[in-house]
């Protein structure tokens, strides 16, 4: 397949640091001619009530605005229309897009069959798109049951241009024993507080949304001070590369053994030692004790962190093997989008459900 001949329209929440933007850039790096349209501003300005009305009932101004913006953005023929996280696209919009492209692809790293209620527009649109790509194994049969013509099961991914080793002099502002980058939840706050209490001599740094506004544990204020909202681009990579240990705390969902995030790959790609929960998805990639340190309880998490900080040579060796594992595997953003195109544009279903081909 000559990807350089593909003319693609790409629609999704494209903003700095978003995985949607990373996939768009991955398509461009493969040589595809990509025209982008972003829904990010529409979601950024809508209120919570309007968002839930749109998500759970398929109604309201957000639905009207996104579908109108998408239809106005696509005004000429394409080989592929790629819809990223398309939970509010109406079936009528999908049918209208058909006159502009023979292939409609949907990609999402998020769960799309939530227990608290369906997303009616998304469910009705499933059979109208040619291929769906998901990172959730338990959702593959749900897509097929709803009439999806093809489903690609993808791994999580990383960007080697950003997630890599950096020169030592660039890392000084980011040096730490333990770093966590990610959104604040009550569970994550409790885990960080546990680490601060158990390892009083460790340098711990945290970046991410909602920490400054919502964190309540006084130990975080005492030890961490003001917590920055987030990091993007190369600064994000430097923050991970400047840590001896990158902590991979997760947000749990319906299938806890499947849980893995892009950050689980990005941490070792940047050269830090990955310390993360022992889920099936993570253990399938990294050999525990050889390429990462995995834990099954808060107590084991603390013990693994303490061991890593007390055994520098062994920590560095495990980190190097973890980095090599990520770099050797098919985990680049380009690997993922290439496989999605390969399956979506083929006449065969062979390999469509095989994550090892992602």
RAKA-V425578 format. One record per residue. RES is the residue in one letter. PHI is phi in degrees with one decimal (NA if undefined). OMEGA is omega in degrees with one decimal (none if undefined). Layout:
res=RES phi=PHI omega=OMEGA
res=RES phi=PHI omega=OMEGA
//
This chain:
res=X phi=NA omega=178.6
res=X phi=-88.6 omega=-176.2
res=X phi=-68.6 omega=-178.2
res=X phi=-67.1 omega=179.0
res=X phi=-89.5 omega=-175.9
res=X phi=-81.0 omega=175.7
res=X phi=-109.0 omega=-169.3
res=X phi=-119.5 omega=166.7
res=X phi=-99.9 omega=-174.2
res=X phi=-119.2 omega=-179.5
res=X phi=-123.8 omega=177.9
res=X phi=178.6 omega=177.9
res=X phi=-76.6 omega=-173.8
res=X phi=-93.9 omega=175.2
res=X phi=-153.2 omega=-176.0
res=X phi=-60.5 omega=179.4
res=X phi=90.0 omega=-178.1
res=X phi=-81.6 omega=176.4
res=X phi=-68.7 omega=175.6
res=X phi=-61.3 omega=177.5
res=X phi=-63.3 omega=179.6
res=X phi=-62.6 omega=178.9
res=X phi=-69.5 omega=175.5
res=X phi=-57.8 omega=-179.1
res=X phi=-66.3 omega=177.0
res=X phi=-66.2 omega=176.4
res=X phi=-62.3 omega=177.7
res=X phi=-63.8 omega=-178.5
res=X phi=-68.2 omega=175.5
res=X phi=-78.3 omega=179.1
res=X phi=102.4 omega=178.3
res=X phi=-68.9 omega=173.0
res=X phi=-89.2 omega=-170.2
res=X phi=-118.5 omega=170.9
res=X phi=-108.3 omega=-175.5
res=X phi=-104.2 omega=171.4
res=X phi=-135.0 omega=-172.0
res=X phi=-114.2 omega=174.3
res=X phi=-97.7 omega=-170.7
res=X phi=-59.5 omega=-176.2
res=X phi=-65.8 omega=178.6
res=X phi=-62.4 omega=-178.8
res=X phi=-74.5 omega=-176.6
res=X phi=-68.1 omega=-173.5
res=X phi=-98.1 omega=-176.0
res=X phi=-84.3 omega=177.6
res=X phi=-80.4 omega=-176.9
res=X phi=-63.8 omega=-179.4
res=X phi=-63.2 omega=179.6
res=X phi=-63.0 omega=179.3
res=X phi=-64.3 omega=-179.0
res=X phi=-68.6 omega=174.8
res=X phi=-61.4 omega=179.5
res=X phi=-68.7 omega=-175.1
res=X phi=-66.5 omega=-171.0
res=X phi=-94.5 omega=-179.6
res=X phi=-117.4 omega=-178.9
res=X phi=71.3 omega=-175.3
res=X phi=-128.6 omega=170.4
res=X phi=107.2 omega=-174.2
res=X phi=-65.2 omega=180.0
res=X phi=-65.2 omega=177.6
res=X phi=-62.3 omega=179.6
res=X phi=-59.7 omega=-175.5
res=X phi=-66.4 omega=-177.1
res=X phi=-68.0 omega=-179.4
res=X phi=-65.9 omega=177.1
res=X phi=-63.6 omega=-178.0
res=X phi=-63.5 omega=179.6
res=X phi=-64.2 omega=-178.7
res=X phi=-65.2 omega=177.9
res=X phi=-72.7 omega=-177.1
res=X phi=-75.9 omega=-179.2
res=X phi=-92.4 omega=-174.3
res=X phi=-130.1 omega=177.0
res=X phi=-157.2 omega=-175.6
res=X phi=-70.0 omega=174.8
res=X phi=-136.4 omega=172.8
res=X phi=-77.5 omega=-176.7
res=X phi=-140.7 omega=165.3
res=X phi=-110.4 omega=-176.4
res=X phi=-105.4 omega=-179.7
res=X phi=-107.4 omega=-177.3
res=X phi=-104.4 omega=179.0
res=X phi=55.2 omega=-171.0
res=X phi=-92.5 omega=-175.7
res=X phi=-84.7 omega=-175.5
res=X phi=-116.9 omega=-178.9
res=X phi=-84.6 omega=-177.0
res=X phi=-72.0 omega=172.6
res=X phi=-56.0 omega=179.4
res=X phi=-64.4 omega=176.9
res=X phi=-68.4 omega=178.4
res=X phi=-60.7 omega=178.5
res=X phi=-65.2 omega=179.1
res=X phi=-67.0 omega=179.9
res=X phi=-68.4 omega=-178.8
res=X phi=-59.5 omega=-178.5
res=X phi=-74.5 omega=-180.0
res=X phi=-105.9 omega=-177.7
res=X phi=-156.6 omega=178.1
res=X phi=-78.9 omega=-176.4
res=X phi=-134.4 omega=175.3
res=X phi=-112.2 omega=-178.9
res=X phi=-116.6 omega=175.5
res=X phi=-118.6 omega=177.8
res=X phi=-127.1 omega=171.1
res=X phi=-149.2 omega=172.0
res=X phi=-89.6 omega=-172.7
res=X phi=-102.3 omega=172.8
res=X phi=-67.6 omega=-175.5
res=X phi=-116.0 omega=178.7
res=X phi=-126.5 omega=-172.8
res=X phi=-71.4 omega=-179.3
res=X phi=-71.8 omega=-177.0
res=X phi=-81.9 omega=176.4
res=X phi=138.2 omega=-178.0
res=X phi=-73.5 omega=170.3
res=X phi=-105.4 omega=-167.0
res=X phi=-59.6 omega=-179.1
res=X phi=-65.5 omega=179.3
res=X phi=-63.2 omega=-178.0
res=X phi=-62.1 omega=179.9
res=X phi=-69.0 omega=-178.1
res=X phi=-87.4 omega=-175.3
res=X phi=-53.8 omega=-178.3
res=X phi=-71.9 omega=-177.8
res=X phi=-89.2 omega=176.4
res=X phi=-106.2 omega=-172.0
res=X phi=-75.9 omega=-176.0
res=X phi=-153.8 omega=174.9
res=X phi=-116.5 omega=176.6
res=X phi=-116.8 omega=-177.9
res=X phi=-136.9 omega=173.9
res=X phi=-105.1 omega=-176.0
res=X phi=-109.1 omega=-177.9
res=X phi=-55.1 omega=-175.9
res=X phi=-69.8 omega=-179.8
res=X phi=-92.5 omega=-179.8
res=X phi=-55.6 omega=-179.9
res=X phi=-65.0 omega=178.1
res=X phi=-69.2 omega=173.9
res=X phi=-60.4 omega=-177.7
res=X phi=-63.7 omega=178.8
res=X phi=-62.1 omega=-179.6
res=X phi=-86.6 omega=173.6
res=X phi=98.6 omega=177.7
res=X phi=-63.8 omega=179.2
res=X phi=-65.4 omega=179.3
res=X phi=-144.0 omega=176.5
res=X phi=-134.0 omega=176.1
res=X phi=-111.0 omega=175.3
res=X phi=-93.5 omega=-174.5
res=X phi=-107.4 omega=169.1
res=X phi=-82.9 omega=167.0
res=X phi=-70.8 omega=-171.5
res=X phi=-148.8 omega=178.7
res=X phi=-144.6 omega=-179.4
res=X phi=-111.1 omega=-176.7
res=X phi=-63.9 omega=176.9
res=X phi=-73.6 omega=-178.4
res=X phi=-109.5 omega=-174.1
res=X phi=-99.6 omega=-171.5
res=X phi=-160.2 omega=171.8
res=X phi=-73.9 omega=179.7
res=X phi=-123.0 omega=175.6
res=X phi=-56.1 omega=-174.9
res=X phi=-55.4 omega=-176.9
res=X phi=-66.5 omega=179.1
res=X phi=-82.1 omega=-172.1
res=X phi=-97.0 omega=-174.0
res=X phi=-54.9 omega=179.9
res=X phi=-68.7 omega=-173.4
res=X phi=-115.5 omega=-175.4
res=X phi=-61.4 omega=176.4
res=X phi=-162.3 omega=169.1
res=X phi=-78.2 omega=-177.2
res=X phi=-134.4 omega=177.4
res=X phi=-126.5 omega=169.0
res=X phi=-126.4 omega=174.7
res=X phi=-121.3 omega=179.3
res=X phi=164.0 omega=-177.2
res=X phi=-67.4 omega=179.1
res=X phi=-77.9 omega=165.4
res=X phi=-129.1 omega=178.6
res=X phi=-61.3 omega=178.9
res=X phi=-62.4 omega=-178.7
res=X phi=-65.8 omega=177.9
res=X phi=-61.7 omega=178.9
res=X phi=-63.3 omega=-179.9
res=X phi=-69.3 omega=177.8
res=X phi=-63.7 omega=178.6
res=X phi=-62.1 omega=177.6
res=X phi=-60.6 omega=179.8
res=X phi=-65.7 omega=-179.4
res=X phi=-61.4 omega=-179.7
res=X phi=-71.6 omega=-175.5
res=X phi=-79.5 omega=-176.1
res=X phi=-124.5 omega=-173.8
res=X phi=-64.9 omega=-179.1
res=X phi=-92.3 omega=-176.8
res=X phi=-83.1 omega=173.1
res=X phi=-87.8 omega=-177.2
res=X phi=-114.9 omega=178.4
res=X phi=-127.3 omega=-178.9
res=X phi=-132.9 omega=172.1
res=X phi=-129.9 omega=172.2
res=X phi=148.7 omega=-179.2
res=X phi=-65.5 omega=170.0
res=X phi=78.2 omega=179.1
res=X phi=-65.2 omega=-176.5
res=X phi=-63.9 omega=-175.9
res=X phi=-81.6 omega=-168.4
res=X phi=-116.8 omega=-178.2
res=X phi=-64.2 omega=-175.3
res=X phi=-117.2 omega=-176.9
res=X phi=-66.5 omega=-176.1
res=X phi=-64.1 omega=179.6
res=X phi=-64.9 omega=177.7
res=X phi=-64.9 omega=180.0
res=X phi=-65.5 omega=-176.8
res=X phi=-66.9 omega=-173.7
res=X phi=-89.3 omega=-171.6
res=X phi=-101.7 omega=-177.0
res=X phi=68.2 omega=179.2
res=X phi=-73.4 omega=-177.3
res=X phi=-97.6 omega=-179.3
res=X phi=-62.9 omega=-177.1
res=X phi=-62.9 omega=-177.4
res=X phi=179.0 omega=179.0
res=X phi=-133.1 omega=-177.6
res=X phi=-137.3 omega=175.2
res=X phi=60.1 omega=-176.0
res=X phi=-68.3 omega=176.9
res=X phi=-64.1 omega=174.9
res=X phi=-62.4 omega=177.5
res=X phi=-62.1 omega=-180.0
res=X phi=-66.8 omega=179.0
res=X phi=-63.5 omega=177.2
res=X phi=-73.6 omega=-178.9
res=X phi=-67.1 omega=-179.1
res=X phi=-83.0 omega=-179.2
res=X phi=-96.4 omega=170.3
res=X phi=-69.1 omega=179.4
res=X phi=-129.1 omega=171.9
res=X phi=-103.8 omega=-175.5
res=X phi=-91.1 omega=-176.7
res=X phi=-104.5 omega=176.5
res=X phi=-67.7 omega=-172.8
res=X phi=-119.6 omega=167.8
res=X phi=-104.8 omega=-173.0
res=X phi=-83.8 omega=179.1
res=X phi=-138.1 omega=-172.4
res=X phi=-63.9 omega=-177.2
res=X phi=-122.2 omega=-171.1
res=X phi=-59.5 omega=-179.5
res=X phi=-71.6 omega=178.7
res=X phi=-87.4 omega=-167.9
res=X phi=-69.0 omega=174.3
res=X phi=-158.1 omega=179.0
res=X phi=-121.9 omega=175.2
res=X phi=-57.7 omega=-177.1
res=X phi=-62.4 omega=178.2
res=X phi=-62.3 omega=175.0
res=X phi=-87.6 omega=-176.0
res=X phi=-67.8 omega=-179.2
res=X phi=-60.0 omega=178.9
res=X phi=-67.0 omega=177.3
res=X phi=-59.3 omega=179.3
res=X phi=-85.3 omega=175.3
res=X phi=97.9 omega=176.1
res=X phi=-85.7 omega=174.1
res=X phi=-76.0 omega=177.2
res=X phi=-82.4 omega=169.4
res=X phi=-120.4 omega=-169.7
res=X phi=-150.2 omega=177.1
res=X phi=-62.5 omega=-178.0
res=X phi=-88.7 omega=172.7
res=X phi=-89.1 omega=178.9
res=X phi=-59.3 omega=-177.1
res=X phi=-64.5 omega=-179.2
res=X phi=-75.8 omega=-179.4
res=X phi=-66.8 omega=177.8
res=X phi=-72.1 omega=-179.4
res=X phi=-98.7 omega=-172.0
res=X phi=-109.9 omega=173.0
res=X phi=-77.9 omega=-177.7
res=X phi=-64.0 omega=-180.0
res=X phi=88.4 omega=178.9
res=X phi=-115.1 omega=-177.9
res=X phi=-120.7 omega=178.4
res=X phi=-166.8 omega=173.2
res=X phi=-115.6 omega=-176.6
res=X phi=-110.6 omega=-177.6
res=X phi=-136.5 omega=-179.1
res=X phi=-116.3 omega=-179.7
res=X phi=-155.2 omega=176.4
res=X phi=-58.9 omega=179.9
res=X phi=-66.5 omega=178.3
res=X phi=-67.6 omega=176.2
res=X phi=-57.3 omega=-179.5
res=X phi=-62.8 omega=-179.5
res=X phi=-65.4 omega=178.8
res=X phi=-68.8 omega=176.4
res=X phi=-64.7 omega=-179.4
res=X phi=-61.3 omega=179.3
res=X phi=-61.2 omega=-177.6
res=X phi=-60.3 omega=-178.0
res=X phi=-73.7 omega=179.8
res=X phi=-92.1 omega=-176.1
res=X phi=-131.0 omega=-171.6
res=X phi=-62.2 omega=-177.6
res=X phi=-62.5 omega=179.9
res=X phi=-67.5 omega=177.1
res=X phi=-58.2 omega=-178.5
res=X phi=-63.7 omega=180.0
res=X phi=-66.7 omega=177.9
res=X phi=-64.6 omega=178.8
res=X phi=-61.3 omega=178.9
res=X phi=-63.7 omega=179.3
res=X phi=-68.1 omega=176.5
res=X phi=-64.3 omega=177.4
res=X phi=-63.3 omega=178.8
res=X phi=-63.0 omega=179.5
res=X phi=-62.8 omega=-180.0
res=X phi=-65.4 omega=-177.1
res=X phi=-67.0 omega=-179.4
res=X phi=-83.8 omega=-174.8
res=X phi=-88.8 omega=178.7
res=X phi=-84.1 omega=-172.4
res=X phi=-113.2 omega=178.3
res=X phi=-69.4 omega=175.2
res=X phi=-53.9 omega=179.5
res=X phi=-62.6 omega=178.3
res=X phi=-62.0 omega=-176.2
res=X phi=-68.9 omega=-175.9
res=X phi=-68.9 omega=176.6
res=X phi=-60.9 omega=-178.4
res=X phi=-68.1 omega=177.1
res=X phi=-61.6 omega=177.8
res=X phi=-62.6 omega=-179.6
res=X phi=-57.9 omega=-178.8
res=X phi=-72.9 omega=-176.0
res=X phi=-62.7 omega=-174.2
res=X phi=-98.5 omega=176.9
res=X phi=-90.7 omega=177.2
res=X phi=-88.7 omega=-175.3
res=X phi=-114.6 omega=174.7
res=X phi=-90.3 omega=-176.2
res=X phi=-56.3 omega=176.0
res=X phi=82.9 omega=-175.2
res=X phi=-64.0 omega=-177.1
res=X phi=-106.6 omega=-176.0
res=X phi=-100.7 omega=-177.0
res=X phi=-65.2 omega=-179.2
res=X phi=-68.1 omega=178.8
res=X phi=-91.3 omega=-179.4
res=X phi=-75.0 omega=none
//
